[in-house]
Amino acid sequence: KVSSSVINAWKFCGLDNDLRIPLKNLFIPENFDFHPIENWKQVHPKIIRDSSLTRVWFKQDTEYRKPKTILTIELKNATINCDPLNWNLTQIFAWMLEDHLKERLYSAVLAGTEWNLAVTTAGIRLFIEGYSEKQELFVETILNEIFRFKIDLRHFEDAYDGYYGDVKGFEGERPQQMGIY
C-alpha cells in the first residue's frame, strides 16, 4: 500500500498520470520440466520433419539440460538478391520491421527470449532463443506482427536516411573491415 504523502509527491511532480500496474507478461515461463532424454550419445542434430516448406532439426541438450529452444525461421524470397535495388529495399524493410518488433516484443525480451532479424541472400532470417514453453506463443506473436506490419512514409524516410548514412559510412571503413564484408 502506497501512503498518501507518496501519492501527493507523485502528483506534485506530475507523475500521477504515468503510474499504472504493468500488464501480465505472457512470455514468462512457468514450466521448467525437462523432456526425457532418449539418446544421451546423440552428437549431431537429426531431421525430424522435412517437407517442401519446412525442415526441422532436433538435438537434445544433454550437457546443460535447460528447457530452452533455439529456432531459426527463414522467410525465403528469390528476388531479394536479384539486383541492388531489391537488396537495399529489403535491408530498409528489415530495419523498419525490426524497429517495429522491438517495441512489440519487449516483454518477451524481459522474460528471457532473445531474437535477431537479418537479411540473407535467400531471404529474411529470424533467429529466436528462449524457453521452450513460450516459443510457440512468441513465434505466433512475431509472425502476426510481421504479416500485419504497415509501412508509413515518415518511418520509411527515417529508415532510408539511416540506411543511406550507413552505406555512405562504409566508404570510410578500414580496408580490413571492407575485406571481411
BAGUKOL-197115 format. One line per field, with one value per residue (C-alpha): residue in one letter; z, y negated, x negated. Coordinates in steps of 0.05 Angstrom, whole numbers. Example, Ala and Ser with C-alpha at 12.3 -4.5 7.8 and 13.67 -1.06 7.14 Angstrom:
<tornus>
aa: a / s;
Z: 156 / 143;
Y: 90 / 21;
X: -246 / -273;
</tornus>
This chain:
<tornus>
aa: k / v / s / s / s / v / i / n / a / w / k / f / c / g / l / d / n / d / l / r / i / p / l / k / n / l / f / i / p / e / n / f / d / f / h / p / i / e / n / w / k / q / v / h / p / k / i / i / r / d / s / s / l / t / r / v / w / f / k / q / d / t / e / y / r / k / p / k / t / i / l / t / i / e / l / k / n / a / t / i / n / c / d / p / l / n / w / n / l / t / q / i / f / a / w / m / l / e / d / h / l / k / e / r / l / y / s / a / v / l / a / g / t / e / w / n / l / a / v / t / t / a / g / i / r / l / f / i / e / g / y / s / e / k / q / e / l / f / v / e / t / i / l / n / e / i / f / r / f / k / i / d / l / r / h / f / e / d / a / y / d / g / y / y / g / d / v / k / g / f / e / g / e / r / p / q / q / m / g / i / y;
Z: 0 / -20 / 31 / 14 / 22 / -33 / -78 / -65 / -82 / -147 / -164 / -147 / -196 / -249 / -246 / -225 / -297 / -313 / -255 / -273 / -259 / -319 / -355 / -341 / -382 / -421 / -441 / -371 / -368 / -313 / -333 / -326 / -332 / -377 / -433 / -423 / -460 / -510 / -535 / -488 / -541 / -598 / -627 / -686 / -696 / -734 / -783 / -753 / -807 / -879 / -928 / -985 / -936 / -873 / -847 / -772 / -738 / -666 / -616 / -542 / -495 / -453 / -424 / -391 / -392 / -398 / -422 / -479 / -554 / -610 / -672 / -739 / -788 / -858 / -900 / -969 / -1028 / -1092 / -1113 / -1053 / -1085 / -1158 / -1163 / -1118 / -1113 / -1084 / -1037 / -1010 / -1004 / -967 / -919 / -906 / -897 / -848 / -808 / -804 / -785 / -731 / -703 / -701 / -669 / -614 / -585 / -591 / -564 / -505 / -454 / -486 / -481 / -407 / -398 / -428 / -502 / -549 / -622 / -683 / -753 / -812 / -887 / -923 / -997 / -993 / -952 / -883 / -826 / -757 / -700 / -635 / -570 / -506 / -460 / -497 / -463 / -493 / -562 / -596 / -567 / -586 / -658 / -665 / -639 / -683 / -747 / -734 / -726 / -790 / -831 / -803 / -810 / -848 / -873 / -865 / -906 / -847 / -818 / -887 / -896 / -828 / -844 / -913 / -884 / -831 / -882 / -932 / -878 / -861 / -935 / -944 / -880 / -908 / -953 / -891 / -861 / -854 / -913 / -866 / -849 / -922 / -938 / -884 / -911;
Y: 0 / -68 / -124 / -188 / -230 / -190 / -197 / -272 / -277 / -239 / -286 / -346 / -321 / -307 / -232 / -212 / -201 / -156 / -108 / -42 / 31 / 66 / 120 / 192 / 215 / 275 / 295 / 312 / 388 / 428 / 499 / 517 / 592 / 630 / 676 / 746 / 757 / 814 / 815 / 790 / 801 / 761 / 718 / 685 / 657 / 702 / 682 / 698 / 664 / 650 / 622 / 572 / 516 / 535 / 573 / 586 / 609 / 633 / 645 / 653 / 612 / 666 / 622 / 564 / 593 / 526 / 523 / 476 / 478 / 446 / 433 / 404 / 384 / 363 / 326 / 342 / 295 / 306 / 233 / 204 / 215 / 206 / 133 / 77 / 42 / 103 / 117 / 46 / 41 / 107 / 81 / 18 / 61 / 107 / 47 / 18 / 86 / 97 / 28 / 44 / 112 / 86 / 47 / 103 / 158 / 120 / 162 / 226 / 200 / 184 / 257 / 285 / 292 / 267 / 254 / 226 / 207 / 209 / 204 / 261 / 275 / 324 / 283 / 254 / 298 / 295 / 325 / 339 / 368 / 376 / 421 / 478 / 469 / 399 / 409 / 423 / 360 / 319 / 345 / 335 / 264 / 246 / 275 / 239 / 174 / 187 / 201 / 141 / 94 / 30 / -19 / -93 / -145 / -182 / -118 / -97 / -165 / -158 / -87 / -108 / -165 / -119 / -64 / -114 / -142 / -71 / -57 / -122 / -110 / -44 / -82 / -106 / -37 / -7 / 37 / 97 / 87 / 79 / 144 / 182 / 156;
X: 0 / -27 / -20 / 19 / -45 / -79 / -18 / -16 / -91 / -78 / -21 / -64 / -117 / -64 / -74 / -3 / 18 / -41 / -31 / 1 / -9 / -40 / 0 / -17 / -77 / -51 / -122 / -146 / -153 / -121 / -142 / -215 / -208 / -257 / -236 / -263 / -328 / -322 / -394 / -449 / -502 / -470 / -526 / -492 / -421 / -374 / -319 / -251 / -210 / -227 / -176 / -175 / -161 / -197 / -257 / -260 / -324 / -327 / -383 / -370 / -413 / -447 / -502 / -465 / -394 / -360 / -288 / -306 / -297 / -337 / -296 / -314 / -259 / -277 / -226 / -254 / -247 / -287 / -281 / -319 / -387 / -369 / -391 / -419 / -351 / -316 / -374 / -374 / -298 / -298 / -351 / -308 / -246 / -282 / -308 / -237 / -208 / -260 / -246 / -172 / -183 / -229 / -172 / -121 / -167 / -198 / -160 / -187 / -258 / -247 / -224 / -289 / -275 / -328 / -316 / -350 / -328 / -377 / -374 / -409 / -418 / -360 / -310 / -298 / -323 / -293 / -334 / -299 / -326 / -286 / -247 / -213 / -146 / -136 / -167 / -101 / -69 / -130 / -132 / -57 / -63 / -122 / -91 / -25 / -64 / -103 / -41 / -3 / -62 / -45 / -97 / -84 / -121 / -153 / -182 / -207 / -242 / -276 / -297 / -322 / -363 / -394 / -409 / -438 / -483 / -508 / -522 / -559 / -597 / -621 / -669 / -705 / -715 / -784 / -804 / -807 / -732 / -715 / -752 / -715 / -649;
</tornus>
